[in-house]
Amino acid sequence: MATSTHVPVEVYLRSSYEPDAEYVDGKIEERPVGERDHAAWQAAIQKWFWKHEQEWNINALPELRIQVAPTRFRVPDVAILDSSAPVEQITTHAPIAVFEVLSPEDTVQRLKHKLEDYAAMGIPQIWVVDPEDGGFSRYENKQLLNRERFDEPARGISFEVSEIAKLLRR
């Protein structure tokens, strides 16, 4: 999935990839192409947060490049941004939350590196969705823990993650 050729960050930023690729310390990392279940979960997550954009002062965006470190750019399936944060073409401010929907091609090692990058950036809510069983896990203290609630009390956001599944269309 990753090339071994070193690519300058400027080349990555000027290039277009379909689907968008990630950039990790000089290497381009292709992202798995989403299948229907993956896309359905991604859409359901976006719909849920779009319903609450005004109330929670958020923006929900799919596949947005996020610069998690000077030489690392990640592309989560869905990013939840603070609407009052500066608008950037490539986000450099920590989102409120990111969601990764597992694909059959995902590996534990690669997922772990992504989640660690998100945590190092200071993203408070890091979620992984398994489309096979509909399970939601939150990345906390270097562990993926099954969770049933999304709670961000400082922002007044609290809900059962099963609410997202109700918007799922397959």
C-alpha positions in Angstrom: 0.0 0.0 0.0 2.9 2.5 0.6 5.5 3.4 -1.8 9.2 3.3 -0.8 10.2 6.4 -2.7 10.7 9.6 -0.7 8.4 12.3 -1.9 8.8 15.9 -0.8 5.8 17.3 1.1 5.4 20.0 -1.6 4.9 17.4 -4.3 2.3 15.6 -2.2 0.4 18.8 -1.5 0.4 19.7 -5.3 -0.7 16.3 -6.3 -4.1 14.7 -6.7 -4.9 11.1 -5.7 -8.1 9.1 -6.2 -9.0 8.4 -3.5 -6.9 10.9 -1.6 -3.7 9.4 -0.2 -2.0 10.1 3.1 1.5 11.4 3.5 3.7 10.0 6.3 7.3 11.1 6.7 8.0 11.3 2.9 6.0 8.3 1.9 2.6 8.3 0.1 0.2 5.8 1.7 -2.7 4.9 -0.4 -6.0 4.5 1.4 -8.3 1.6 0.7 -11.1 2.3 -1.7 -14.4 2.1 0.3 -16.9 -0.5 -0.5 -20.7 0.0 -0.2 -20.8 -0.8 3.6 -17.9 1.6 4.2 -19.6 4.4 2.2 -23.0 3.8 3.9 -21.4 4.2 7.4 -19.5 7.2 6.3 -22.7 8.8 5.0 -24.7 7.9 8.2 -22.0 9.6 10.4 -22.1 12.7 8.3 -25.9 12.8 8.3 -26.0 12.5 12.1 -23.6 15.4 12.6 -25.2 17.5 9.8 -28.5 17.3 11.7 -26.8 19.0 14.7 -24.4 21.5 12.9 -26.1 24.6 14.2 -26.9 23.3 17.7 -23.3 22.1 18.3 -21.5 24.8 16.2 -19.8 22.1 14.1 -19.0 21.1 10.5 -18.9 17.5 9.4 -16.6 16.9 6.4 -15.7 13.7 4.6 -12.1 12.8 3.6 -10.5 16.1 4.6 -6.7 16.3 4.7 -5.5 17.0 8.2 -1.9 18.0 8.9 -1.3 16.1 12.1 2.4 16.9 12.2 4.9 18.8 10.0 5.5 15.7 7.8 2.3 13.8 8.3 -1.1 14.3 6.6 -4.0 12.0 7.4 -7.4 11.7 5.7 -10.1 10.4 8.1 -13.3 9.1 6.7 -15.2 11.9 8.6 -13.9 14.9 10.5 -16.0 17.0 12.9 -14.7 20.5 13.0 -15.4 23.5 15.3 -17.3 26.0 13.1 -15.5 28.8 14.9 -12.1 27.5 14.0 -10.3 29.1 11.1 -11.3 27.8 7.7 -8.3 26.0 6.1 -8.0 24.0 2.9 -5.8 21.6 4.9 -6.8 21.5 8.5 -4.0 22.2 11.0 -6.2 22.8 14.1 -7.3 19.7 15.9 -10.8 18.6 14.9 -13.4 17.9 17.6 -13.6 14.3 16.4 -12.5 12.0 13.6 -14.1 8.7 12.5 -12.4 5.9 10.7 -14.6 3.3 9.1 -12.8 0.0 8.8 -12.1 -1.5 5.3 -11.3 -5.1 4.6 -7.7 -4.0 3.5 -7.0 -2.1 6.8 -4.3 -3.6 9.0 -4.0 -3.3 12.7 -0.5 -1.8 12.5 -1.5 0.9 10.0 -4.7 1.8 11.9 -2.7 2.1 15.2 -0.3 4.5 13.5 -3.2 6.7 12.3 -4.9 6.7 15.7 -1.6 7.6 17.4 -1.2 10.5 15.0 -4.7 11.8 15.8 -4.0 11.5 19.5 -0.7 13.3 19.2 -2.4 16.2 17.4 -4.8 16.5 20.4 -8.0 15.3 18.8 -10.3 14.6 21.8 -12.7 12.1 20.1 -11.1 9.4 17.9 -13.6 6.8 16.7 -13.4 3.5 14.7 -16.5 2.0 13.2 -16.6 -1.7 12.2 -19.1 -2.0 9.4 -19.4 -5.7 9.8 -21.0 -5.6 13.2 -21.8 -1.9 13.6 -19.5 -1.6 16.6 -18.1 1.7 17.7 -14.8 1.9 19.4 -13.1 5.0 20.9 -9.3 5.4 21.0 -8.3 6.3 24.5 -5.0 6.0 26.2 -3.5 4.0 23.3 -6.4 1.5 23.4 -9.5 0.9 21.3 -12.4 0.6 23.7 -16.0 -0.3 22.8 -18.2 2.6 23.6 -21.9 3.3 23.4 -21.9 7.0 24.0 -20.2 10.0 22.4 -19.7 12.5 25.1 -18.0 15.9 24.7 -19.4 17.7 27.7 -17.5 21.0 27.2 -19.4 21.4 23.9 -22.7 20.1 25.1 -22.5 17.0 22.8 -23.8 13.7 24.2 -25.6 10.9 22.4 -25.8 7.1 22.0 -23.7 6.1 19.0 -26.5 3.7 18.0 -28.4 6.8 16.8 -26.0 6.9 13.9 -26.8 3.4 12.9 -30.5 4.4 12.5 -29.5 6.6 9.6 -27.7 3.8 7.9 -28.7 2.9 4.3 -27.4 -0.1 2.7 
